[in-house]
């Protein structure tokens, strides 16, 4: 098999050394940003709580607040360090890629980051407040709501990251179209069926009596689907 232009046959040890070097280059700034973010983690925690959680903070162990601040600091550092991490990863694997593969990867990096950021923003400002509002509202008849700070932050991070990953759906569908697994024309012709499937999926994963979250999830899936079709024409 022909190798990609510029690709050099190196011993495995050399590849491991390069990978270690690039991991260190990416990890050091992330660690520094995390240390700086720790000084602002208290303010950040209060801002997140005010936006998303309608009950006062509660801690159940002496170290819980410190662990929560460390978690927030690391999450911020990873998010801000994503461009550097992606760059180092691309520089490591780029030598083994063909020019058309490099061009395609470069073209999808920015849309991928934008989609992830859009999913995270929608999760934090829309989905998370709705989930906490209704889940706590329906529990007040039975018990007084007192929720752990660190478990709440873990839940918020999981939801934000989860929405960001879900918003990669257009890129996954774009890959499928480019690889010939599905055809864009067939998808356009079956919009009603696909929209119905999205709504059914939303009803299953979002059991909200008010139907607000179900409609929100279905609308997002429809929007992502249409974005996928548009991207299939551009790329």
Rosetta blueprint (number, residue, H / E / L):
1 X L
2 X L
3 X L
4 X L
5 X L
6 X L
7 X L
8 X L
9 X L
10 X L
11 X L
12 X H
13 X H
14 X H
15 X H
16 X H
17 X H
18 X H
19 X H
20 X H
21 X H
22 X H
23 X H
24 X H
25 X H
26 X H
27 X H
28 X H
29 X H
30 X H
31 X H
32 X H
33 X H
34 X H
35 X H
36 X H
37 X H
38 X H
39 X L
40 X L
41 X H
42 X H
43 X H
44 X H
45 X H
46 X H
47 X H
48 X H
49 X H
50 X H
51 X H
52 X H
53 X L
54 X L
55 X L
56 X L
57 X L
58 X E
59 X L
60 X L
61 X L
62 X L
63 X L
64 X H
65 X H
66 X H
67 X H
68 X H
69 X H
70 X H
71 X H
72 X H
73 X H
74 X H
75 X H
76 X H
77 X H
78 X H
79 X H
80 X H
81 X L
82 X H
83 X H
84 X H
85 X H
86 X H
87 X H
88 X H
89 X H
90 X H
91 X H
92 X H
93 X H
94 X H
95 X H
96 X H
97 X L
98 X L
99 X H
100 X H
101 X H
102 X H
103 X H
104 X H
105 X H
106 X H
107 X H
108 X H
109 X H
110 X H
111 X H
112 X H
113 X H
114 X H
115 X H
116 X H
117 X H
118 X H
119 X H
120 X H
121 X H
122 X H
123 X H
124 X H
125 X H
126 X H
127 X H
128 X H
129 X H
130 X H
131 X H
132 X H
133 X H
134 X H
135 X H
136 X H
137 X H
138 X L
139 X L
140 X L
141 X L
142 X L
143 X L
144 X L
145 X L
146 X L
147 X L
148 X E
149 X H
150 X H
151 X H
152 X H
153 X H
154 X H
155 X H
156 X H
157 X H
158 X H
159 X H
160 X H
161 X H
162 X H
163 X H
164 X H
165 X H
166 X H
167 X L
168 X L
169 X H
170 X H
171 X H
172 X H
173 X H
174 X H
175 X H
176 X H
177 X H
178 X H
179 X L
180 X L
181 X L
182 X L
183 X L
184 X H
185 X H
186 X H
187 X H
188 X H
189 X H
190 X L
191 X H
192 X H
193 X H
194 X H
195 X H
196 X H
197 X H
198 X H
199 X H
200 X H
201 X H
202 X H
203 X H
204 X H
205 X H
206 X L
207 X L
208 X L
209 X L
210 X L
211 X L
212 X H
213 X H
214 X H
215 X H
216 X H
217 X H
218 X H
219 X H
220 X H
221 X H
222 X H
223 X H
224 X H
225 X H
226 X H
227 X H
228 X H
229 X H
230 X H
231 X H
232 X H
233 X H
234 X H
235 X L
